[in-house]
């Protein structure tokens, strides 16, 4: 299953559940995103030709990140650009999520391993703007 998190017509995030399955190749992100997220399901003996990627200058204004939930269970809280809480989703082992816009925070509900991929180079404190998380009594957990 694919879940797009949208707020005011802006794609905040894409969740790919571990049970998602489709034949061929499918990209979930618009072509203008600086981080592309796709899925491949290819049969035995399918060949992807050897290749390299050409030098292409790109201008990246917002960090997009992808998390692979390797094990455990984590709650993801979504916020708008004004730091207002919107809603939450629970991610499980095998789920993948791309963060495109808006704010996000996490609470580990079990011991959890996560693999993170995002653009670099990392520029330290100027890369993020941290703020207070939502109180548990205000949670709106979606499925």
N, C-alpha and C positions, 0 to 999 in steps of 0.2 A: 504494500500500500504506500502511496505517496501522499503527503500532506503538505500543502503550501500554507504558510502562516502569512496572512495579508492584513495590513492595517492601512486604512485610507488609501486604497488602491496601490500600496507599495508592498512589494514582496519582501518580508522580513527574513523568512527562513524557509527551508525545504527539509522535510523529514522523510527519509527513506527507511521504512520498516524492514526488519530482517527477513520477513516473509515475502517481500516484493520479488516477483519473477516475471520476466518477459524474454522472448527470443530476440536476438539481434542486438542492436545498440540504441540507446535512448539517452539524450541529454535533457536535463531538467532545468537548466539555467538559460536565461536569454543570452544571445551571442555577445551582447555588450558587457556582460559581467566580467570582471577581472579575474574571477575564479570560476572555472567551469566544472560542473558536476555531472557526471554521466555514469551509465551502467552498461555493462556488456555481458551477454550470455551467448557464448559461441560453442559450436559443436567440436568434438574431437577432430583433430587434424586441420581445423580452420587456421589459416596463416594470416598474420598481420605482417606486412612487409617491413623489413628492417628500415629504419629511418632515423633522422635527427631533426631537431627543430631549428629553424632559421632564426637568426638574430632579428628581432622585431622590437623596435622601441615602443614601450607602452607607458601610459600615464595612469597611475593608480592613485585614486583619491581616498577611498575607503578600504580598510582591511576587511576582507571576507575570509572566514575560516570554516574549515570542515572538521567535524569531530566524528571519529569512529568509536563507538562504545564497544570495547573489547570484552569487558565483563562487568557485571554489576547492574545497578539501577540508579538513574539520576533524574532529578526533576529539573527541567529547564523553564525559567521564568522569562517572559518577554515583556519589554518596555518600549514605549514610543520614544521619539527623539527628545521629548520634554521630561524624560525619566519617570513617566507615569506607567504603573503596572497595567498590563493588558490581560494576560492569561498564562497558563503553564501547561506543559506536556511532560509525560513520563517517558524516558527513553530506556531501553533494555539492551542487553548484550546483542550485538549484531546490527543495531540500528545505526544509521548515519544521518548527520544533520549538517546543513550548510547555513551559516549566518551571513546575511547580506546587508541588512540595514537595521536600524533601531538598536535598542539595548537588550542585553541578556545576562542572566545570572544562573547559578547552579546550586543545587543542594544534593549531595550524595545521599541516597536512601539506603544504600548498601555499600560495602567496600567496592570501589569501581576503578577499572582501568580504562583510560581514554587515550586514543592517539589523535593528535591535533595536527592539521596542515593549514598553513596560512601563508600569505605573501610575506616576503622579507624585503629588505633587512629590517630586523626588529629595532625600533628606535627608543626603547626604554619608556620612561614615564609619559612622554608626549604621545605615545601610541594609544593610550586609554584614558577614559574619564570615569572613575569609579564613583558609586553613590550607594546609598543605603538600600538593602533588599526589602522586598515586600514582607509584611508580617504574615505568619502562617494562617491567621484568622481571616485574612483577606484573599486567600488563594481561590483561583478559578481554574480548576484542572480539567483540561479537555482531553478528548481521545481521538 
